[in-house]
Amino acid sequence: MTIEVIAAISALMSLVVTFLALSTIKKASTIVKYLDRAVQELRDELVKVSESATGTLKITNLELDKLDDLIDTTMSATEVLNTTSKGALRTINAPIRRIRAISVGSKAAVSVFRRKRER
């Protein structure tokens, strides 16, 4: 082979390699555009999900605050009910204790009175 043929083959190969490189660069550019678009779509979706999660957290916090208030109210009502039941128990038990004391005292007095009569 002559130098001219080798030079022509080298030039042809350089031309083919250049076309292949340009084609590869063009395809890589297309892939980069698709990847860029995908990243942008993912970013947009993440923003939407983040905003939704923030809204859900706000609602959850409001509901937890309401639940906290409800628990406080229930505890207060329980304390009032406990105090009321103790008062009611004292109110009911005091007369019963007095009646029982009178009854026991009366029985003892009757018993003493009978013993004195029998003598």
LONUSE-114919 format. One record per residue: x, y, z of N, C-alpha, C in turn; residue in one letter; residue number from 0. Coordinates in nm, 2 decimals. Each point is the difference from the previous one (the first is absolute). Layout:
BEGIN
{n_x:X n_y:Y n_z:Z ca_x:X ca_y:Y ca_z:Z c_x:X c_y:Y c_z:Z rest:A nr:NUM}
...
END
This chain:
BEGIN
{n_x:0.08 n_y:-0.12 n_z:0.00 ca_x:-0.08 ca_y:0.12 ca_z:0.00 c_x:0.09 c_y:0.12 c_z:0.00 rest:M nr:0}
{n_x:-0.05 n_y:0.10 n_z:-0.07 ca_x:0.07 ca_y:0.12 ca_z:-0.01 c_x:-0.04 c_y:0.09 c_z:0.11 rest:T nr:1}
{n_x:0.08 n_y:0.10 n_z:0.02 ca_x:-0.03 ca_y:0.10 ca_z:0.10 c_x:-0.13 c_y:0.07 c_z:-0.03 rest:I nr:2}
{n_x:-0.03 n_y:0.03 n_z:-0.13 ca_x:-0.12 ca_y:0.07 ca_z:-0.03 c_x:-0.12 c_y:-0.09 c_z:0.04 rest:E nr:3}
{n_x:0.00 n_y:-0.13 n_z:-0.02 ca_x:-0.11 ca_y:-0.09 ca_z:0.03 c_x:-0.01 c_y:0.00 c_z:0.15 rest:V nr:4}
{n_x:0.11 n_y:-0.01 n_z:0.07 ca_x:-0.01 ca_y:-0.01 ca_z:0.15 c_x:-0.05 c_y:0.14 c_z:0.05 rest:I nr:5}
{n_x:0.04 n_y:0.11 n_z:-0.06 ca_x:-0.05 ca_y:0.13 ca_z:0.04 c_x:-0.15 c_y:0.01 c_z:-0.03 rest:A nr:6}
{n_x:-0.04 n_y:-0.06 n_z:-0.11 ca_x:-0.15 ca_y:0.01 ca_z:-0.04 c_x:-0.08 c_y:-0.09 c_z:0.10 rest:A nr:7}
{n_x:0.06 n_y:-0.12 n_z:0.03 ca_x:-0.07 ca_y:-0.08 ca_z:0.10 c_x:-0.01 c_y:0.07 c_z:0.14 rest:I nr:8}
{n_x:0.11 n_y:0.06 n_z:0.04 ca_x:0.01 ca_y:0.07 ca_z:0.13 c_x:-0.10 c_y:0.11 c_z:0.00 rest:S nr:9}
{n_x:-0.01 n_y:0.08 n_z:-0.11 ca_x:-0.09 ca_y:0.11 ca_z:-0.01 c_x:-0.15 c_y:-0.05 c_z:0.00 rest:A nr:10}
{n_x:-0.02 n_y:-0.11 n_z:-0.07 ca_x:-0.14 ca_y:-0.06 ca_z:0.00 c_x:-0.03 c_y:-0.05 c_z:0.14 rest:L nr:11}
{n_x:0.09 n_y:-0.07 n_z:0.07 ca_x:-0.02 ca_y:-0.04 ca_z:0.13 c_x:-0.03 c_y:0.11 c_z:0.10 rest:M nr:12}
{n_x:0.08 n_y:0.11 n_z:-0.02 ca_x:-0.02 ca_y:0.12 ca_z:0.08 c_x:-0.14 c_y:0.06 c_z:-0.02 rest:S nr:13}
{n_x:-0.04 n_y:0.00 n_z:-0.13 ca_x:-0.13 ca_y:0.05 ca_z:-0.03 c_x:-0.11 c_y:-0.08 c_z:0.06 rest:L nr:14}
{n_x:0.01 n_y:-0.14 n_z:0.00 ca_x:-0.10 ca_y:-0.09 ca_z:0.06 c_x:0.00 c_y:0.02 c_z:0.15 rest:V nr:15}
{n_x:0.12 n_y:0.01 n_z:0.06 ca_x:0.01 ca_y:0.02 ca_z:0.14 c_x:-0.06 c_y:0.13 c_z:0.04 rest:V nr:16}
{n_x:0.02 n_y:0.10 n_z:-0.08 ca_x:-0.06 ca_y:0.13 ca_z:0.03 c_x:-0.15 c_y:0.00 c_z:-0.01 rest:T nr:17}
{n_x:-0.06 n_y:-0.07 n_z:-0.10 ca_x:-0.14 ca_y:-0.02 ca_z:-0.01 c_x:-0.06 c_y:-0.08 c_z:0.12 rest:F nr:18}
{n_x:0.07 n_y:-0.10 n_z:0.03 ca_x:-0.04 ca_y:-0.08 ca_z:0.12 c_x:0.00 c_y:0.08 c_z:0.13 rest:L nr:19}
{n_x:0.11 n_y:0.08 n_z:0.01 ca_x:0.01 ca_y:0.09 ca_z:0.12 c_x:-0.12 c_y:0.10 c_z:0.00 rest:A nr:20}
{n_x:-0.02 n_y:0.06 n_z:-0.11 ca_x:-0.11 ca_y:0.10 ca_z:-0.01 c_x:-0.14 c_y:-0.07 c_z:0.03 rest:L nr:21}
{n_x:-0.02 n_y:-0.12 n_z:-0.05 ca_x:-0.12 ca_y:-0.07 ca_z:0.02 c_x:-0.01 c_y:-0.03 c_z:0.15 rest:S nr:22}
{n_x:0.11 n_y:-0.05 n_z:0.06 ca_x:0.00 ca_y:-0.03 ca_z:0.15 c_x:-0.03 c_y:0.12 c_z:0.08 rest:T nr:23}
{n_x:0.06 n_y:0.12 n_z:-0.04 ca_x:-0.02 ca_y:0.12 ca_z:0.07 c_x:-0.14 c_y:0.04 c_z:-0.01 rest:I nr:24}
{n_x:-0.06 n_y:-0.01 n_z:-0.12 ca_x:-0.14 ca_y:0.04 ca_z:-0.02 c_x:-0.09 c_y:-0.09 c_z:0.09 rest:K nr:25}
{n_x:0.02 n_y:-0.13 n_z:0.00 ca_x:-0.08 ca_y:-0.09 ca_z:0.08 c_x:0.02 c_y:0.03 c_z:0.15 rest:K nr:26}
{n_x:0.12 n_y:0.03 n_z:0.04 ca_x:0.03 ca_y:0.03 ca_z:0.14 c_x:-0.07 c_y:0.13 c_z:0.04 rest:A nr:27}
{n_x:-0.01 n_y:0.09 n_z:-0.10 ca_x:-0.07 ca_y:0.13 ca_z:0.03 c_x:-0.15 c_y:-0.03 c_z:0.02 rest:S nr:28}
{n_x:-0.05 n_y:-0.09 n_z:-0.09 ca_x:-0.14 ca_y:-0.03 ca_z:0.02 c_x:-0.03 c_y:-0.07 c_z:0.13 rest:T nr:29}
{n_x:0.09 n_y:-0.09 n_z:0.04 ca_x:-0.02 ca_y:-0.07 ca_z:0.13 c_x:0.01 c_y:0.10 c_z:0.11 rest:I nr:30}
{n_x:0.09 n_y:0.10 n_z:-0.01 ca_x:0.01 ca_y:0.10 ca_z:0.11 c_x:-0.13 c_y:0.08 c_z:0.01 rest:V nr:31}
{n_x:-0.06 n_y:0.04 n_z:-0.12 ca_x:-0.12 ca_y:0.07 ca_z:0.00 c_x:-0.11 c_y:-0.08 c_z:0.07 rest:K nr:32}
{n_x:-0.01 n_y:-0.13 n_z:-0.03 ca_x:-0.10 ca_y:-0.09 ca_z:0.06 c_x:0.02 c_y:-0.01 c_z:0.15 rest:Y nr:33}
{n_x:0.13 n_y:-0.01 n_z:0.04 ca_x:0.03 ca_y:-0.01 ca_z:0.14 c_x:-0.03 c_y:0.13 c_z:0.08 rest:L nr:34}
{n_x:0.03 n_y:0.11 n_z:-0.07 ca_x:-0.03 ca_y:0.13 ca_z:0.06 c_x:-0.15 c_y:0.02 c_z:0.02 rest:D nr:35}
{n_x:-0.08 n_y:-0.04 n_z:-0.10 ca_x:-0.15 ca_y:0.00 ca_z:0.01 c_x:-0.05 c_y:-0.09 c_z:0.11 rest:R nr:36}
{n_x:0.06 n_y:-0.12 n_z:0.01 ca_x:-0.04 ca_y:-0.09 ca_z:0.11 c_x:0.03 c_y:0.06 c_z:0.13 rest:A nr:37}
{n_x:0.12 n_y:0.06 n_z:0.02 ca_x:0.04 ca_y:0.06 ca_z:0.13 c_x:-0.10 c_y:0.11 c_z:0.03 rest:V nr:38}
{n_x:-0.04 n_y:0.08 n_z:-0.10 ca_x:-0.09 ca_y:0.11 ca_z:0.03 c_x:-0.14 c_y:-0.05 c_z:0.04 rest:Q nr:39}
{n_x:-0.05 n_y:-0.11 n_z:-0.07 ca_x:-0.12 ca_y:-0.05 ca_z:0.04 c_x:0.00 c_y:-0.06 c_z:0.14 rest:E nr:40}
{n_x:0.11 n_y:-0.07 n_z:0.03 ca_x:0.01 ca_y:-0.05 ca_z:0.14 c_x:0.01 c_y:0.11 c_z:0.10 rest:L nr:41}
{n_x:0.07 n_y:0.11 n_z:-0.03 ca_x:0.00 ca_y:0.11 ca_z:0.09 c_x:-0.14 c_y:0.06 c_z:0.02 rest:R nr:42}
{n_x:-0.07 n_y:0.01 n_z:-0.11 ca_x:-0.14 ca_y:0.06 ca_z:0.01 c_x:-0.09 c_y:-0.10 c_z:0.09 rest:D nr:43}
{n_x:0.01 n_y:-0.13 n_z:-0.02 ca_x:-0.08 ca_y:-0.09 ca_z:0.08 c_x:0.04 c_y:0.00 c_z:0.15 rest:E nr:44}
{n_x:0.13 n_y:0.01 n_z:0.02 ca_x:0.05 ca_y:0.01 ca_z:0.14 c_x:-0.05 c_y:0.12 c_z:0.07 rest:L nr:45}
{n_x:-0.01 n_y:0.11 n_z:-0.07 ca_x:-0.05 ca_y:0.13 ca_z:0.06 c_x:-0.15 c_y:-0.03 c_z:0.03 rest:V nr:46}
{n_x:-0.08 n_y:-0.06 n_z:-0.09 ca_x:-0.14 ca_y:-0.02 ca_z:0.03 c_x:-0.01 c_y:-0.10 c_z:0.12 rest:K nr:47}
{n_x:0.08 n_y:-0.10 n_z:0.00 ca_x:-0.01 ca_y:-0.10 ca_z:0.11 c_x:0.03 c_y:0.07 c_z:0.13 rest:V nr:48}
{n_x:0.11 n_y:0.09 n_z:0.00 ca_x:0.04 ca_y:0.07 ca_z:0.12 c_x:-0.11 c_y:0.09 c_z:0.05 rest:S nr:49}
{n_x:-0.06 n_y:0.07 n_z:-0.09 ca_x:-0.11 ca_y:0.10 ca_z:0.03 c_x:-0.12 c_y:-0.08 c_z:0.06 rest:E nr:50}
{n_x:-0.03 n_y:-0.12 n_z:-0.06 ca_x:-0.11 ca_y:-0.08 ca_z:0.05 c_x:0.04 c_y:-0.05 c_z:0.14 rest:S nr:51}
{n_x:0.12 n_y:-0.04 n_z:0.02 ca_x:0.04 ca_y:-0.05 ca_z:0.13 c_x:0.00 c_y:0.11 c_z:0.11 rest:A nr:52}
{n_x:0.03 n_y:0.12 n_z:-0.04 ca_x:0.00 ca_y:0.11 ca_z:0.09 c_x:-0.15 c_y:0.03 c_z:0.04 rest:T nr:53}
{n_x:-0.09 n_y:0.00 n_z:-0.10 ca_x:-0.14 ca_y:0.02 ca_z:0.03 c_x:-0.05 c_y:-0.11 c_z:0.09 rest:G nr:54}
{n_x:0.04 n_y:-0.12 n_z:-0.02 ca_x:-0.05 ca_y:-0.12 ca_z:0.08 c_x:0.06 c_y:0.02 c_z:0.14 rest:T nr:55}
{n_x:0.12 n_y:0.04 n_z:0.02 ca_x:0.06 ca_y:0.02 ca_z:0.13 c_x:-0.07 c_y:0.11 c_z:0.07 rest:L nr:56}
{n_x:-0.04 n_y:0.11 n_z:-0.07 ca_x:-0.07 ca_y:0.11 ca_z:0.07 c_x:-0.14 c_y:-0.05 c_z:0.05 rest:K nr:57}
{n_x:-0.07 n_y:-0.07 n_z:-0.08 ca_x:-0.13 ca_y:-0.06 ca_z:0.04 c_x:0.02 c_y:-0.09 c_z:0.11 rest:I nr:58}
{n_x:0.10 n_y:-0.09 n_z:0.00 ca_x:0.03 ca_y:-0.09 ca_z:0.11 c_x:0.03 c_y:0.07 c_z:0.13 rest:T nr:59}
{n_x:0.08 n_y:0.11 n_z:-0.01 ca_x:0.03 ca_y:0.08 ca_z:0.12 c_x:-0.13 c_y:0.06 c_z:0.06 rest:N nr:60}
{n_x:-0.08 n_y:0.05 n_z:-0.09 ca_x:-0.13 ca_y:0.06 ca_z:0.05 c_x:-0.09 c_y:-0.10 c_z:0.07 rest:L nr:61}
{n_x:0.00 n_y:-0.12 n_z:-0.06 ca_x:-0.08 ca_y:-0.11 ca_z:0.06 c_x:0.06 c_y:-0.04 c_z:0.13 rest:E nr:62}
{n_x:0.13 n_y:-0.01 n_z:0.01 ca_x:0.07 ca_y:-0.03 ca_z:0.13 c_x:-0.03 c_y:0.11 c_z:0.10 rest:L nr:63}
{n_x:0.00 n_y:0.12 n_z:-0.04 ca_x:-0.03 ca_y:0.11 ca_z:0.10 c_x:-0.14 c_y:-0.02 c_z:0.05 rest:D nr:64}
{n_x:-0.10 n_y:-0.03 n_z:-0.09 ca_x:-0.14 ca_y:-0.02 ca_z:0.04 c_x:0.00 c_y:-0.12 c_z:0.10 rest:K nr:65}
{n_x:0.07 n_y:-0.11 n_z:-0.03 ca_x:0.00 ca_y:-0.12 ca_z:0.08 c_x:0.06 c_y:0.04 c_z:0.14 rest:L nr:66}
{n_x:0.10 n_y:0.08 n_z:0.00 ca_x:0.06 ca_y:0.04 ca_z:0.13 c_x:-0.10 c_y:0.08 c_z:0.08 rest:D nr:67}
{n_x:-0.07 n_y:0.09 n_z:-0.07 ca_x:-0.11 ca_y:0.08 ca_z:0.07 c_x:-0.10 c_y:-0.10 c_z:0.06 rest:D nr:68}
{n_x:-0.04 n_y:-0.10 n_z:-0.08 ca_x:-0.10 ca_y:-0.09 ca_z:0.04 c_x:0.05 c_y:-0.08 c_z:0.12 rest:L nr:69}
{n_x:0.12 n_y:-0.04 n_z:0.00 ca_x:0.06 ca_y:-0.08 ca_z:0.11 c_x:0.00 c_y:0.09 c_z:0.13 rest:I nr:70}
{n_x:0.04 n_y:0.13 n_z:-0.02 ca_x:0.00 ca_y:0.09 ca_z:0.12 c_x:-0.14 c_y:0.02 c_z:0.05 rest:D nr:71}
{n_x:-0.10 n_y:0.01 n_z:-0.09 ca_x:-0.14 ca_y:0.02 ca_z:0.05 c_x:-0.05 c_y:-0.13 c_z:0.07 rest:T nr:72}
{n_x:0.04 n_y:-0.11 n_z:-0.06 ca_x:-0.04 ca_y:-0.13 ca_z:0.06 c_x:0.06 c_y:-0.02 c_z:0.14 rest:T nr:73}
{n_x:0.13 n_y:0.04 n_z:0.01 ca_x:0.06 ca_y:-0.01 ca_z:0.14 c_x:-0.07 c_y:0.10 c_z:0.10 rest:M nr:74}
{n_x:-0.03 n_y:0.12 n_z:-0.05 ca_x:-0.07 ca_y:0.09 ca_z:0.09 c_x:-0.14 c_y:-0.05 c_z:0.04 rest:S nr:75}
{n_x:-0.07 n_y:-0.06 n_z:-0.10 ca_x:-0.13 ca_y:-0.05 ca_z:0.03 c_x:0.01 c_y:-0.12 c_z:0.10 rest:A nr:76}
{n_x:0.10 n_y:-0.08 n_z:-0.02 ca_x:0.03 ca_y:-0.12 ca_z:0.09 c_x:0.02 c_y:0.05 c_z:0.14 rest:T nr:77}
{n_x:0.08 n_y:0.11 n_z:0.02 ca_x:0.03 ca_y:0.05 ca_z:0.13 c_x:-0.13 c_y:0.05 c_z:0.07 rest:E nr:78}
{n_x:-0.08 n_y:0.08 n_z:-0.08 ca_x:-0.12 ca_y:0.05 ca_z:0.05 c_x:-0.10 c_y:-0.12 c_z:0.04 rest:V nr:79}
{n_x:0.00 n_y:-0.10 n_z:-0.08 ca_x:-0.09 ca_y:-0.11 ca_z:0.03 c_x:0.05 c_y:-0.07 c_z:0.12 rest:L nr:80}
{n_x:0.13 n_y:-0.02 n_z:0.02 ca_x:0.06 ca_y:-0.06 ca_z:0.12 c_x:-0.04 c_y:0.08 c_z:0.12 rest:N nr:81}
{n_x:0.02 n_y:0.13 n_z:-0.01 ca_x:-0.04 ca_y:0.09 ca_z:0.12 c_x:-0.15 c_y:-0.01 c_z:0.03 rest:T nr:82}
{n_x:-0.08 n_y:0.00 n_z:-0.11 ca_x:-0.14 ca_y:-0.01 ca_z:0.02 c_x:-0.04 c_y:-0.13 c_z:0.06 rest:T nr:83}
{n_x:0.06 n_y:-0.11 n_z:-0.04 ca_x:-0.04 ca_y:-0.13 ca_z:0.05 c_x:0.05 c_y:-0.01 c_z:0.15 rest:S nr:84}
{n_x:0.11 n_y:0.05 n_z:0.03 ca_x:0.04 ca_y:0.00 ca_z:0.14 c_x:-0.10 c_y:0.08 c_z:0.09 rest:K nr:85}
{n_x:-0.04 n_y:0.12 n_z:-0.05 ca_x:-0.10 ca_y:0.08 ca_z:0.07 c_x:-0.13 c_y:-0.08 c_z:0.01 rest:G nr:86}
{n_x:-0.04 n_y:-0.06 n_z:-0.10 ca_x:-0.13 ca_y:-0.07 ca_z:0.00 c_x:0.01 c_y:-0.12 c_z:0.10 rest:A nr:87}
{n_x:0.11 n_y:-0.07 n_z:0.00 ca_x:0.02 ca_y:-0.11 ca_z:0.09 c_x:0.00 c_y:0.05 c_z:0.14 rest:L nr:88}
{n_x:0.07 n_y:0.11 n_z:0.03 ca_x:-0.01 ca_y:0.05 ca_z:0.14 c_x:-0.14 c_y:0.04 c_z:0.03 rest:R nr:89}
{n_x:-0.07 n_y:0.06 n_z:-0.09 ca_x:-0.14 ca_y:0.05 ca_z:0.02 c_x:-0.09 c_y:-0.12 c_z:0.03 rest:T nr:90}
{n_x:0.02 n_y:-0.11 n_z:-0.07 ca_x:-0.08 ca_y:-0.12 ca_z:0.02 c_x:0.04 c_y:-0.07 c_z:0.13 rest:I nr:91}
{n_x:0.13 n_y:-0.02 n_z:0.02 ca_x:0.05 ca_y:-0.08 ca_z:0.11 c_x:-0.02 c_y:0.07 c_z:0.13 rest:N nr:92}
{n_x:0.01 n_y:0.13 n_z:0.01 ca_x:-0.01 ca_y:0.07 ca_z:0.13 c_x:-0.13 c_y:-0.03 c_z:0.07 rest:A nr:93}
{n_x:-0.12 n_y:0.01 n_z:-0.07 ca_x:-0.13 ca_y:-0.03 ca_z:0.07 c_x:-0.01 c_y:-0.15 c_z:0.03 rest:P nr:94}
{n_x:0.06 n_y:-0.08 n_z:-0.09 ca_x:-0.01 ca_y:-0.15 ca_z:0.03 c_x:0.08 c_y:-0.03 c_z:0.12 rest:I nr:95}
{n_x:0.11 n_y:0.06 n_z:0.02 ca_x:0.09 ca_y:-0.03 ca_z:0.11 c_x:-0.08 c_y:0.05 c_z:0.13 rest:R nr:96}
{n_x:-0.06 n_y:0.12 n_z:-0.01 ca_x:-0.07 ca_y:0.05 ca_z:0.12 c_x:-0.12 c_y:-0.09 c_z:0.03 rest:R nr:97}
{n_x:-0.07 n_y:-0.04 n_z:-0.10 ca_x:-0.12 ca_y:-0.09 ca_z:0.03 c_x:0.05 c_y:-0.13 c_z:0.06 rest:I nr:98}
{n_x:0.11 n_y:-0.06 n_z:-0.05 ca_x:0.06 ca_y:-0.12 ca_z:0.05 c_x:0.05 c_y:0.02 c_z:0.15 rest:R nr:99}
{n_x:0.06 n_y:0.12 n_z:0.02 ca_x:0.05 ca_y:0.02 ca_z:0.14 c_x:-0.12 c_y:0.02 c_z:0.09 rest:A nr:100}
{n_x:-0.11 n_y:0.07 n_z:-0.05 ca_x:-0.12 ca_y:0.01 ca_z:0.09 c_x:-0.06 c_y:-0.14 c_z:0.02 rest:I nr:101}
{n_x:0.00 n_y:-0.08 n_z:-0.10 ca_x:-0.06 ca_y:-0.14 ca_z:0.01 c_x:0.08 c_y:-0.08 c_z:0.10 rest:S nr:102}
{n_x:0.13 n_y:0.00 n_z:-0.02 ca_x:0.08 ca_y:-0.08 ca_z:0.10 c_x:-0.01 c_y:0.06 c_z:0.14 rest:V nr:103}
{n_x:0.00 n_y:0.13 n_z:0.01 ca_x:-0.02 ca_y:0.06 ca_z:0.14 c_x:-0.14 c_y:-0.03 c_z:0.05 rest:G nr:104}
{n_x:-0.10 n_y:0.00 n_z:-0.08 ca_x:-0.14 ca_y:-0.03 ca_z:0.04 c_x:0.00 c_y:-0.15 c_z:0.05 rest:S nr:105}
{n_x:0.06 n_y:-0.09 n_z:-0.08 ca_x:-0.01 ca_y:-0.14 ca_z:0.04 c_x:0.07 c_y:-0.02 c_z:0.13 rest:K nr:106}
{n_x:0.12 n_y:0.07 n_z:0.02 ca_x:0.07 ca_y:-0.01 ca_z:0.13 c_x:-0.08 c_y:0.05 c_z:0.11 rest:A nr:107}
{n_x:-0.07 n_y:0.12 n_z:-0.02 ca_x:-0.08 ca_y:0.06 ca_z:0.10 c_x:-0.12 c_y:-0.09 c_z:0.04 rest:A nr:108}
{n_x:-0.06 n_y:-0.06 n_z:-0.10 ca_x:-0.12 ca_y:-0.09 ca_z:0.02 c_x:0.05 c_y:-0.12 c_z:0.08 rest:V nr:109}
{n_x:0.12 n_y:-0.05 n_z:-0.04 ca_x:0.05 ca_y:-0.12 ca_z:0.07 c_x:0.03 c_y:0.03 c_z:0.14 rest:S nr:110}
{n_x:0.06 n_y:0.12 n_z:0.03 ca_x:0.02 ca_y:0.04 ca_z:0.14 c_x:-0.13 c_y:0.02 c_z:0.07 rest:V nr:111}
{n_x:-0.09 n_y:0.06 n_z:-0.06 ca_x:-0.13 ca_y:0.03 ca_z:0.06 c_x:-0.07 c_y:-0.14 c_z:0.03 rest:F nr:112}
{n_x:0.00 n_y:-0.10 n_z:-0.08 ca_x:-0.06 ca_y:-0.13 ca_z:0.02 c_x:0.07 c_y:-0.07 c_z:0.12 rest:R nr:113}
{n_x:0.13 n_y:0.01 n_z:0.00 ca_x:0.08 ca_y:-0.06 ca_z:0.11 c_x:-0.04 c_y:0.06 c_z:0.13 rest:R nr:114}
{n_x:-0.02 n_y:0.13 n_z:0.00 ca_x:-0.04 ca_y:0.06 ca_z:0.13 c_x:-0.14 c_y:-0.03 c_z:0.04 rest:K nr:115}
{n_x:-0.08 n_y:-0.02 n_z:-0.09 ca_x:-0.14 ca_y:-0.04 ca_z:0.03 c_x:-0.01 c_y:-0.14 c_z:0.05 rest:R nr:116}
{n_x:0.08 n_y:-0.08 n_z:-0.06 ca_x:0.00 ca_y:-0.14 ca_z:0.04 c_x:0.05 c_y:-0.02 c_z:0.14 rest:E nr:117}
{n_x:0.07 n_y:0.08 n_z:0.05 ca_x:0.06 ca_y:-0.01 ca_z:0.13 c_x:-0.09 c_y:0.04 c_z:0.10 rest:R nr:118}
END
